[in-house]
Amino acid sequence: MATRKRLTGEVLRNSMDKTVIVRTISISEDPLYQKKLRRHKNYHAHDENNSCQVGDRVIIEETRPLSRMKRWKVVEVVKKALSEGGDDLDSAQNNA
């Protein structure tokens, strides 16, 4: 049995039900000029529990076709995004 591809990326959008859009970045080198090139690609991934938020770092894995666009699923959330409200900063300033 062949192993499934795994990619790491950042969640761009989570506005759909059980679906997130994940951006992966690959760095390659130009063969002639040896300049580093950053290329990105977006993937629609299945998020069964709607647990991902915008800005999370996630690992996605190849799977069978789940819909017209979804061929990937979220395996795990590597790093949660910082909260946008800044509640942690306010509480830290009040305690100081």
DAGI-V625993 format. One record per residue. N is the residue number from 1. NEAR is the number of other ideal C-beta (glycine too) atoms within 10 Angstrom. D_LAST is the distance of its C-alpha to the last C-alpha in Angstrom with 1 decimal. Layout:
n = (N,N)
near = (NEAR,NEAR)
d_last = (D_LAST,D_LAST)
//
This chain:
n = (1,2,3,4,5,6,7,8,9,10,11,12,13,14,15,16,17,18,19,20,21,22,23,24,25,26,27,28,29,30,31,32,33,34,35,36,37,38,39,40,41,42,43,44,45,46,47,48,49,50,51,52,53,54,55,56,57,58,59,60,61,62,63,64,65,66,67,68,69,70,71,72,73,74,75,76,77,78,79,80,81,82,83,84,85,86,87,88,89,90,91,92,93,94,95,96)
near = (3,5,7,11,9,12,18,14,23,18,22,14,14,19,8,12,7,15,19,27,19,26,13,15,12,10,8,10,10,9,6,6,7,7,8,8,10,8,9,11,11,12,18,18,27,17,22,8,7,12,14,22,14,14,15,20,16,22,15,25,16,14,14,7,8,15,10,7,12,19,16,23,16,22,16,11,16,12,11,13,14,10,11,9,8,11,9,10,11,10,10,10,9,7,6,5)
d_last = (57.1,55.2,51.4,49.4,47.4,43.6,41.3,37.6,36.1,33.5,33.8,34.6,35.6,35.6,37.2,40.4,40.9,40.7,40.8,38.4,39.2,38.0,38.3,39.3,39.5,42.2,42.6,46.2,48.0,50.8,54.0,55.4,52.5,50.0,47.2,44.4,44.6,41.8,43.4,41.9,43.4,42.3,43.2,43.4,42.1,42.5,39.2,40.6,37.5,35.9,32.8,32.2,29.9,30.1,28.7,29.2,31.1,34.1,37.4,40.5,43.9,47.4,49.2,52.2,52.4,50.4,51.2,52.5,49.4,47.6,48.7,45.3,42.9,39.3,39.2,35.6,32.1,30.9,27.5,25.8,24.6,21.0,20.5,21.2,19.2,15.9,14.5,12.5,10.7,10.1,8.7,6.3,5.2,5.5,3.8,0.0)
//
